Amino acid sequence: MPKLLTLSAVSLMALTACTTTGNTERNALGGAAIGAAAGALIGNAVGGGASEGAAIGAVLGGGAGAARGQAQDRELESRQNAQRKLFFDEKAQRQYYFDERSGQTFWANGEFRS
């Protein structure tokens, strides 16, 4: 049982270290918490043990939450990219983006263009 709990904790940490946007981390932790609670209740009810059910529920819930968070991140990124238009600066011979929301321009590598 301690090996399963350790594996669960390591798996959850690995899932939350994959992104910097916050959706994946937040959803993985929330899913793990909900999964652990549900797993403990189910494990206790069927006689498999609350701690074992909680560990299994945490792993499954964390994975499901991380997957949902990644989907949210992809959706957010596609919305942000749709608001930018790519242009070419003849003088600088470089491409730049115009952000309609802010009215600012940025070089293709993300640097601010004055």
N, C-alpha and C positions, 0 to 999 in steps of 0.2 A: 504493500500500500504506500509506504513512503516514496518508493521509486516512482509510482504513478503520479503522486502529488508533485514531486520534483520535476518530472517530465512535463506536467501541466504548466507549472510556473515558468519553466524555461521556454516552452512553446509560446506561451502568452507574451513573454518579453520579446521573443523574436518577432512575433507578429506586430507588436507595437513599435518596433524600431525601423520599420520599412518606409516610413514617410514623414514628412515634416509639416504637413498641412493641418493635422489635428483630427480630421474626420475619421481616419482609420484607427488612430489611437483611441479616440473617444468611444467609438462604436465597439472596438474590440474589448475595451475594459467594461463598458456597459453590458455587452453581450455575455462576457465572462461572469459578471456579477449575477445577472439574471439567470444564466445557465447553471451557476453553482447553487443558487437558491432552489431552482426547479429540480435540479438533480438531487439535492439533499432531500427534498420532500418526496420525490418519486422513489429514491433509494430506500428511504425509511419506510415508505408504504409497502414496497414489495419485498422488503426483508434483505436487501442487498447491502445495506449499510448506508447511513447518511453521508459519511465522509467519502466513500468511494463514489457514490452518486454525484456528490458535489464536485469532485475532481473531474469526472467525465463530463458533467454538465458545463463546467468552466471551460474546458477545452473546446467543446462543440459550440458553446455560445460565443466564445472569443473568436473562433474561426468565422462564424456566421456574421458577427458584428464587424470584423475586419473586412470581410468581403463587401458588406453593405457600405462601409466607409470608403473603400476604394471606388465603388460605383459612384458615390457622391462626389469624390474628388475628380473623377473623369468628367462628370457632368459639369462641374464648376469650371474646369479647365476649358472645355469646349465652348461654354458660354463666354468666357473671357476672350478666347481666341476669335470668336465671332464678332466681337466688338472692335477688333483691330483690323486695319486695312494696311496692306503692304504697298509701299511706293518706292521709287528709285530716285536718289539724289544724283543728278547729272554731274554737278560740280565735285561732289565727294566720291562719286562712283561707288556708292554704297546703298543698300536697301534700308528702309526705315519703316516703322509702324506708326500709324496715327491712331491714337486711342480716342474714340468718339466720346466716351464718357468723361474723360478729364480734359480733352482738347490738347493734350501734350503729344510730342513725338519722341520715339525711341529708336535707336539703331537696332538692327536685326539681332544683335547679340544681347540686347536688353539695356544697354547704356542710354542714359538720357541724352537726347539730341536737342541742343539749344536753338 
